[in-house]
Amino acid sequence: MACYLNCLPLEVALGASTPMWGTVLQQVEILYRKLLFLLNTMDDIIPLLKIMSSLFKIPLISQFKGILEPFSKVLSYAIQTQTMNYGCLIEICYLCYKAFTKDIGGSIPSNVVIKDCSSITLEYGSGFTTGISECMKLNLGDILEFLTDFHAISKIKSYCKGINVGLNDDTLGGIIKCSIAQYLALEITKGNGRDNRAVTRYFPWLCSTSITQQSPREFIECIGHIRLLSWLLLGSLTHTALQGNNNNNCQILSQPIPQEASCQIADHIQVIMAGFAEQPKASILHMSSLFHTFILCQLWTIYLEQGLSSNIPITEAYNVTMNILFDFWGKVTPCILQLIQQSKMLCEIVSLHFLSMLEALLECQSTFVGKLLPLWTPVLCSSQLQLPGHLQVRLQNCRNFPPTSIQEAIPEKLKLANLHNPMLLRWLQRLQFKMGQIELQSSTATQFYSL
């Protein structure tokens, strides 16, 4: 049947033969509904997908919305159990969107397409529109909830047990979250406009004037905001590392969070720094809050610095961004210094996080580190702490860090990939893994800690 339909000129299925095709579509819907109970007995369901592609070309199919339900279940099963051809998946998505444009809010299987979320970002800057991103617009609320849920990666890993997905289940969750964050960053960038409408709608807490720590509940909410921002910035920077931060070649800029939100982000970090020593240690989220806070600090710094690449140092825009960065760290650094004065144990924890952040910024060729290293030195040279020998070596290496030639630092396989910023991408991929692992460990630990 797949071969037969593929040979027919289905796009011109109008005129006297139209009633016949109506009967065919009704029978195909019945057939697919019955086949749903037999899918696990079939070794190859690719012909079923080819039949779907052929039938989507019939103009009359727009009158048969009920056929989408069995089609979506077959496609979902194929994605989960079969080795699919990428072109076949794109063709089904494109033809489905083209046939049911008016019913995009109805039964189109957007929840199926999210499993292959990396294909969504291909639409930005591409001349071949599949309609996947249009379907996903309806699920932005679910995407935010997915990125905020620190159990999500654990659920993905549990779901993959016993299934040959062809990927390492330790990295799969982080890859999916980062890919979805890329799409969300692009969608928010596109929807912001001059008044940052999208940010105001989806991140209203970024528009508040100040944050006041009141209870453990507000503290946990603040951690959730920081984690969500970190994933969003990770997605934005990953797109920048892959495609560049300019509008050449029809590539869309990925800058979802405006620079003006820097004060609110600093307020969130201040809440964590001020409350870390005071809040009860019963929650695993509390225990990992410093990790997420320092991750956000380095992501926000790199995010703003990447925005500088399109401006000449003598321009006003460049100076404004640098002043925002100085102001950000001018607010955050005193909170860090105050925290390390609490106890020797806190001083050791904070110093380790800060040293790791310093090494990460240097690895990304941050020009901002040299300007603030004198301000940051007291954090690592506190009277409360005598750094062990190996940490002193790491700190001295940061102070003596030589300028690195980009070509020297890029692995050979990344040089051949035609990437915009391979060094940044390499660091982001490691950070993506770390963020995924800490969420996985936090999710597992909550089984033993009461939140």
C-alpha positions in Angstrom: 0.0 0.0 0.0 2.9 2.4 0.8 4.5 1.8 -2.6 1.1 2.2 -4.4 0.2 5.5 -2.7 3.7 6.8 -3.3 3.2 6.4 -7.0 -0.2 8.2 -7.2 -0.5 12.0 -7.9 -2.3 12.5 -4.6 -1.9 16.3 -4.6 -4.5 16.6 -7.4 -7.0 14.3 -5.7 -10.0 16.6 -6.5 -12.8 16.4 -8.9 -14.9 13.3 -9.7 -12.6 11.1 -7.6 -13.0 13.1 -4.4 -15.9 11.0 -2.8 -13.7 7.9 -3.4 -10.8 9.4 -1.4 -13.2 10.2 1.4 -14.1 6.6 1.7 -10.4 5.6 1.5 -9.5 8.0 4.4 -12.3 6.6 6.6 -11.1 3.0 6.0 -7.5 4.0 6.7 -8.5 5.6 10.0 -10.3 2.3 11.0 -7.2 0.3 9.9 -4.8 2.4 11.9 -7.0 2.3 15.0 -6.9 -1.5 14.8 -3.2 -1.6 14.2 -2.5 0.3 17.4 -3.1 -2.9 19.3 -0.6 -4.8 17.0 2.3 -2.3 16.9 4.4 -4.3 19.4 4.2 -7.4 17.1 5.5 -5.6 14.0 9.2 -5.5 13.3 9.0 -2.6 10.9 6.4 0.1 11.0 8.2 2.5 8.5 5.7 1.6 5.8 2.9 2.9 8.1 4.8 6.2 8.3 5.2 6.3 4.5 1.4 5.8 4.1 0.9 8.7 6.5 3.1 11.0 4.4 1.3 10.0 1.2 -2.2 10.6 2.7 -1.2 14.0 4.2 -0.8 15.1 0.5 -4.5 14.6 -0.2 -6.3 18.0 0.1 -9.4 16.3 1.3 -7.7 15.0 4.5 -8.3 18.4 6.2 -11.9 17.3 6.7 -10.8 14.1 8.6 -9.4 15.4 11.8 -10.1 12.2 13.6 -7.3 10.5 11.7 -4.7 12.5 13.6 -5.2 10.6 16.8 -4.1 7.1 15.5 -1.5 8.7 13.3 0.1 10.5 16.3 0.1 7.3 18.3 1.8 5.4 15.5 4.4 8.2 15.2 5.0 8.3 18.9 5.6 4.6 19.0 8.0 4.8 16.0 10.0 7.6 17.7 10.3 5.5 20.9 11.1 2.1 19.4 12.3 2.4 15.8 15.4 3.9 14.2 13.7 6.6 12.2 14.9 8.5 9.1 15.2 12.2 10.0 13.9 13.2 6.6 10.8 11.0 7.1 10.0 12.7 10.4 10.4 16.2 9.0 8.3 15.3 6.0 5.4 14.1 8.2 5.6 17.2 10.4 5.7 19.5 7.4 2.8 17.8 5.5 0.7 17.6 8.7 1.1 21.3 9.5 0.4 22.2 5.9 -2.8 20.1 5.8 -4.2 21.2 9.2 -3.0 24.8 9.5 -6.4 26.0 10.7 -6.5 23.3 13.4 -3.1 23.9 14.8 -4.6 24.2 18.3 -6.4 20.9 18.1 -5.1 17.4 17.7 -1.8 18.0 15.9 0.7 15.8 17.8 2.9 18.5 19.2 3.5 16.4 22.3 5.1 13.8 20.0 7.4 16.3 18.3 8.9 17.5 21.6 10.7 14.2 21.8 12.8 15.3 18.9 13.2 18.9 20.2 16.5 19.6 18.4 14.6 19.8 15.1 12.6 22.7 16.4 15.5 25.1 16.4 16.3 24.3 12.8 13.3 26.4 11.8 15.0 29.6 13.0 17.0 30.9 10.0 15.8 28.1 7.7 13.8 28.5 4.6 12.1 25.1 5.0 9.3 25.5 7.5 7.9 22.4 9.1 5.5 24.1 11.5 7.0 22.4 14.5 7.8 25.6 16.3 4.2 26.8 15.7 2.9 23.7 17.4 5.3 24.2 20.3 4.1 27.7 21.0 1.0 26.2 22.5 3.2 24.4 25.0 5.4 27.2 26.3 3.8 26.9 29.8 4.6 23.2 29.8 8.1 23.9 28.7 8.7 26.3 31.6 7.3 23.7 34.0 9.5 21.0 32.5 12.7 23.1 32.8 11.7 24.0 36.4 11.0 20.4 37.5 14.2 19.0 39.0 12.6 15.5 38.8 12.4 15.7 35.0 15.8 14.2 34.3 15.3 11.4 36.8 12.0 10.6 35.1 13.6 10.5 31.7 16.4 8.2 33.0 13.8 5.9 34.6 11.7 5.9 31.4 14.7 4.8 29.3 15.5 1.8 31.5 15.1 -1.3 29.4 14.8 0.7 26.2 17.6 0.9 23.7 17.6 4.6 23.0 21.1 4.7 21.5 22.2 7.4 23.9 23.9 7.5 27.3 21.0 7.8 29.8 23.3 9.9 32.1 23.5 12.6 29.4 20.2 12.3 27.7 18.2 14.3 30.2 20.6 17.2 30.1 20.6 17.2 26.3 16.8 17.3 26.1 16.6 20.1 28.7 19.3 22.2 26.9 17.6 21.6 23.5 14.2 22.7 24.8 15.9 25.7 26.5 17.4 26.7 23.1 13.9 26.8 21.6 12.5 28.7 24.6 15.3 31.3 24.4 14.7 31.8 20.6 10.9 32.0 21.1 11.2 34.6 24.0 13.7 36.6 21.9 11.3 36.7 19.0 8.3 37.6 21.2 10.0 40.3 23.4 9.9 43.4 21.2 10.9 46.7 22.6 8.9 46.3 25.8 10.1 42.8 26.6 6.6 41.4 26.5 7.6 37.7 26.6 9.9 38.1 29.6 7.2 40.0 31.4 4.7 37.3 30.7 6.7 34.2 31.5 9.2 35.6 34.1 7.1 38.2 36.0 9.4 37.9 39.0 12.2 39.4 36.9 10.2 42.6 36.7 9.7 43.0 40.5 11.6 45.9 42.1 13.0 43.8 45.0 13.0 40.4 46.6 12.6 39.9 50.3 13.5 36.6 51.9 10.6 35.7 54.3 10.5 32.0 54.8 11.9 28.7 53.6 9.2 28.6 51.0 10.3 31.9 49.4 13.9 30.6 49.6 13.0 27.4 47.7 11.1 29.5 45.1 14.1 31.7 44.6 16.2 28.6 43.9 13.7 27.5 41.3 13.9 30.8 39.6 17.7 30.6 39.5 17.7 27.1 38.1 15.2 28.1 35.4 17.3 31.1 34.4 20.4 29.0 34.3 18.8 26.5 31.8 17.5 29.4 29.7 20.9 31.1 29.6 22.5 27.8 28.8 20.2 27.3 25.9 20.8 30.8 24.6 24.6 30.5 24.8 24.5 27.1 23.2 22.7 28.6 20.2 25.2 31.5 20.1 28.1 29.0 20.2 26.6 27.1 17.3 25.2 29.8 15.1 26.8 33.1 16.3 25.3 36.2 17.9 24.4 38.2 14.8 21.7 38.4 12.2 23.9 37.4 9.2 22.7 34.5 7.1 19.2 34.9 8.4 20.2 33.6 11.8 18.0 34.8 14.7 19.6 36.5 17.7 19.2 34.6 20.9 19.0 37.2 23.7 15.9 36.3 25.8 16.8 38.1 29.0 17.3 41.9 28.7 20.4 43.4 30.3 18.1 45.5 32.5 17.2 42.4 34.4 20.7 42.2 35.9 19.6 44.0 39.1 16.8 41.5 39.7 19.1 38.6 39.0 21.6 40.0 41.5 18.7 40.3 44.0 18.0 36.6 43.7 21.6 35.7 44.3 21.7 38.0 47.3 18.7 36.1 48.8 20.5 32.8 48.5 23.8 34.1 49.9 22.0 35.8 52.8 19.8 32.8 53.6 22.1 29.9 53.0 23.5 29.9 56.5 20.2 30.6 58.2 17.7 28.3 56.4 17.3 24.7 57.7 19.4 22.1 56.0 16.6 19.5 55.7 16.1 20.2 52.0 18.5 18.8 49.3 17.5 21.9 47.2 19.0 24.0 50.0 22.2 22.0 50.0 22.6 22.5 46.2 21.6 26.1 46.2 25.2 27.5 46.2 26.0 25.3 43.1 23.1 26.7 41.2 23.9 30.3 42.3 27.5 30.2 41.1 26.4 28.6 37.9 24.0 31.5 37.3 26.8 34.0 38.1 29.1 32.6 35.4 26.4 32.1 32.8 25.1 35.6 33.3 28.7 37.0 33.0 29.4 35.0 29.8 25.9 35.9 28.4 26.5 39.6 28.8 30.1 39.3 27.4 28.8 37.5 24.3 26.5 40.5 23.7 29.7 42.7 23.6 31.0 40.9 20.5 28.8 42.9 18.2 30.0 46.3 19.7 33.3 48.1 19.4 34.9 48.9 22.8 34.6 52.6 22.2 30.9 52.6 21.6 28.3 53.6 24.2 26.5 50.2 24.0 29.8 48.4 24.9 30.3 50.7 27.9 26.7 50.3 29.1 27.1 46.5 29.1 30.4 46.7 31.0 28.9 49.0 33.6 26.0 46.5 34.0 28.5 43.8 34.6 30.5 45.9 37.1 27.3 46.8 38.9 26.2 43.1 39.0 29.4 41.9 40.6 29.5 45.0 42.8 26.3 43.7 44.4 27.1 40.0 44.5 30.7 40.1 45.8 29.9 41.7 49.2 27.3 39.0 49.8 30.0 36.3 49.1 32.4 38.0 51.4 29.8 38.2 54.1 29.0 34.5 53.7 32.6 33.3 54.1 32.8 35.1 57.4 30.1 32.9 58.9 32.2 29.9 59.6 35.3 28.0 58.4 33.2 25.3 56.8 31.2 27.8 54.8 34.4 29.6 53.8 35.8 26.4 52.4 32.6 25.6 50.4 32.2 29.1 49.0 35.9 29.3 48.1 35.7 26.0 46.1 32.7 27.2 44.2 34.3 30.5 43.5 37.6 29.0 42.3 35.7 26.7 40.0 33.7 29.7 38.6 36.9 31.6 38.1 38.5 28.8 36.1 35.4 28.4 34.0 35.4 32.2 33.1 39.1 32.0 32.2 38.4 28.9 30.0 35.8 30.9 28.1 38.3 33.6 27.5 36.4 36.1 29.6 38.0 39.6 29.4 36.1 40.6 32.5 38.1 38.4 34.9 41.3 40.5 34.8 39.4 43.6 35.6 37.8 42.2 38.7 40.4 39.8 40.0 41.7 42.3 42.5 38.1 42.6 43.9 37.7 38.8 44.0 41.0 38.0 45.6 39.7 38.5 49.2 37.2 35.8 48.6 40.0 33.3 48.1 42.4 34.8 50.6 40.1 35.0 53.6 41.6 34.9 57.1 39.1 32.2 57.8 40.7 29.8 55.3 44.2 28.5 54.5 43.8 27.0 51.0 45.4 23.5 50.6 48.4 23.2 48.4 46.6 21.9 45.3 44.0 24.7 45.5 46.7 27.3 45.9 48.2 26.0 42.7 44.9 26.3 40.9 44.5 29.9 42.2 48.0 30.8 41.1 47.3 29.2 37.6 44.3 31.5 37.4 46.4 34.6 38.2 49.1 33.5 35.6 46.6 32.3 33.0 48.1 33.1 29.6 46.1 34.1 26.6 45.2 31.0 24.7 45.2 30.8 20.9 41.7 29.7 19.8 43.1 27.3 17.3 45.3 25.6 19.9 42.4 25.1 22.3 39.9 23.6 19.8 39.8 19.8 19.4 40.3 18.7 15.9 36.8 17.3 15.5 35.3 20.6 16.5 37.5 22.5 14.0 35.8 20.5 11.2 32.3 21.2 12.5 32.1 24.8 11.2 31.0 26.1 14.6 30.9 29.7 15.6 32.5 29.3 19.0 33.8 25.8 19.6 35.6 26.7 22.9 32.4 28.1 24.4 30.4 25.1 23.1 32.8 22.7 24.7 32.5 24.4 28.1 28.7 24.6 27.8 28.5 20.9 27.1 30.4 20.0 30.2 28.3 22.5 32.2 25.1 20.9 30.8 26.3 17.5 32.0 27.0 19.0 35.5 23.7 20.7 35.8 21.9 17.5 34.7 23.8 15.4 37.2 23.2 17.7 40.1 19.4 17.7 39.3 19.5 13.9 39.0 21.2 13.6 42.4 18.9 16.1 44.0 15.8 14.2 42.7 17.2 10.9 44.0 18.1 12.4 47.4 14.6 13.9 47.9 13.4 10.4 48.5 15.3 10.5 51.8 14.9 14.2 52.7 11.6 15.8 53.6 11.1 19.0 51.6 
